[in-house]
Every structure is written in C-alpha cells, then in structure tokens.
Amino acid sequence: MKEYFFSKQFSKKYKKLIPAKQDAVDTALDLYLVEPDASCLRRHKLKGKYAGQTSISAGGDLRIHLIDEDDIIIIVIVNVGTHSQLY
C-alpha cells in the first residue's frame, strides 16, 4: 500500500484551508491511494515548471500537486490551492 507525506509548503497551505476544503483534500488523497485513476480526480501529469509532478482535483477548483513514482511507494504531496493559485 502506498503512503503519502506532506511537504512543508503543502502543510502551511493546508492549514489555511477552511475545514470543508481540508476534508475535500483528505477525501481526494484517500481515494488516490486506492483508485488513482478515478475519473473524479482528473489526474494528469504536469509540464513546464511543474514537470515531474501530477495534479489531482479535490473538487471544484481545488487542486493537489504531488510526486508519485510508479516504482516507489511514497507519494510526496507538494502543493494545494485553487487553479489560479497554483498556475
């Protein structure tokens, strides 16, 4: 089973989210661990300055950036925020 770890940047931004959005992030991450290809996550690889990272949706405009190597069981959660905050 995969595990995830949070970067300092993610933790700071996560704490600033309202509780409902924190719950949405938690739900998206839990789903990603068991079903990473779930259509509601809208998972896709990023390009440009975020190359090597993956973006998933936590509902609405809320996105989570993560690094997930197929051969490694650790997911590093890099960033969280709205589409306009991240891009």
SULFENRA-V165948 format. One record per residue. N is the residue number from 0. RES is the residue in one small letter. PSI is psi as a letter, one per 30 degrees, with the letter a starting at -180 (999 if undefined). OMEGA is omega in radians with two decimals (* if undefined). Layout:
BEGIN
((N/RES/PSI/OMEGA) (N/RES/PSI/OMEGA))
END
This chain:
BEGIN
((0/m/k/3.13) (1/k/l/3.07) (2/e/l/3.04) (3/y/l/3.14) (4/f/k/-3.05) (5/f/k/3.02) (6/s/l/3.10) (7/k/e/-3.14) (8/q/e/3.13) (9/f/e/-3.09) (10/s/e/3.12) (11/k/e/-3.11) (12/k/e/3.13) (13/y/e/-3.12) (14/k/f/-3.13) (15/k/f/3.13) (16/l/k/3.04) (17/i/l/-3.08) (18/p/e/-3.14) (19/a/e/3.12) (20/k/e/3.05) (21/q/e/3.10) (22/d/e/3.13) (23/a/e/3.10) (24/v/e/3.13) (25/d/e/-3.14) (26/t/e/-3.14) (27/a/e/-3.14) (28/l/e/3.10) (29/d/e/3.11) (30/l/e/-3.14) (31/y/e/-3.14) (32/l/e/-3.07) (33/v/f/-3.12) (34/e/i/-3.04) (35/p/f/-3.14) (36/d/g/3.11) (37/a/k/-3.04) (38/s/e/-3.12) (39/c/f/3.12) (40/l/f/-3.12) (41/r/h/-3.09) (42/r/k/3.03) (43/h/l/3.09) (44/k/k/-3.14) (45/l/l/-3.13) (46/k/l/3.09) (47/g/b/-3.07) (48/k/f/3.10) (49/y/g/3.13) (50/a/k/-3.11) (51/g/f/3.11) (52/q/l/3.09) (53/t/k/3.08) (54/s/k/3.00) (55/i/l/3.14) (56/s/k/3.03) (57/a/g/3.14) (58/g/k/-3.14) (59/g/b/-3.11) (60/d/g/-3.07) (61/l/k/-3.11) (62/r/l/3.07) (63/i/k/3.04) (64/h/k/3.14) (65/l/l/3.05) (66/i/k/-3.09) (67/d/j/3.09) (68/e/k/-3.09) (69/d/e/-3.07) (70/d/g/3.14) (71/i/k/-3.09) (72/i/g/-3.11) (73/i/k/3.04) (74/i/k/3.10) (75/v/j/3.14) (76/i/j/-2.98) (77/v/e/-2.97) (78/n/l/3.06) (79/v/k/3.10) (80/g/a/3.11) (81/t/l/-3.13) (82/h/e/-3.10) (83/s/f/3.10) (84/q/e/-3.07) (85/l/e/-3.08) (86/y/999/*))
END
